[in-house]
Amino acid sequence: MQPMAEVFGYSIGDISSEAERHRRSKLCPFNNRVPNCTKDKAKEPLGVCSIFDAGRVVATCPVRFREKWLIATDTAKFFFPDGTTWTTLTEVRLKDRDGGSAGNIDVVLASYDAQGRILDFGSLEVQAVYISGNIRNPFEFFMANTARNSKMDWREQDNYPRADFLSSSRKRLAPQLIYKGGILKAWGKKSAVALDRHFFATLPKMEQVPESKADIAWLIYDFRLRKNRFSLTLHETIYTKFEPALMTLTQSRPGKLSDFMQTLQMKLDEKLTNGPTTETLTSLYQ
């Protein structure tokens, strides 16, 4: 088994002329800010859009979610009434009250009137999944001969790449909601988060509310294989309030107190049996 699902927008089993053109020119078909892929390195981009994790397709590049701009039209349904004129603005810098940076918003959806004046807006964050292990090695091996290496078996190689869902939520998603989402909530603006359903399934269960009472819409997508290509498909939309969702994501679920007490007892028994290895504070003052 090899770990990559898509490279430069196409399934690695796709050896059509169009797929090969994208690989040869390092093109991104998913509305990147430039025609080429820019992931990791501009000159030698890591063109892996998604990987297989336990047989599931998981997006590892946030630009992958821009396919046909479905995330924009799906988000607009939550932000604005029908018939609203709106557009997308990408990579918008957000500052706090002191002028410090709270980061960039991936996509801002802004509605505007006939004179081009902004009437309302909301924030759309896109969350792909981090990879543990090494994905560049199998990527470069595949790119050396795409036809021959499309069915490579990488399981015996060191650092086999896997989806790191825990780091993706704790190091990326939760901080985004704390800093950027908190500002949007204080302004009374709605937020949306786009992610794939396998990542969402690893998050703690959040309390759902009706769409009319929601602060956040969780746009949950799947990747379905159609005619040898994976297509972004809206799987489900979950609506939540801001504070309960944030508490659920950032609050650790406690284990059993008895298990921790047992750990402490084992460490104490080991210390008393083996004796101190360094001076204690008491001995220093004797």
Summary of the structure (lengths in Angstrom):
residues: 286
radius of gyration: 23.5
end to end distance: 64.5
largest distance: 83.3
contacts: 824
relative contact order: 0.13
helix: 35%
strand: 29%
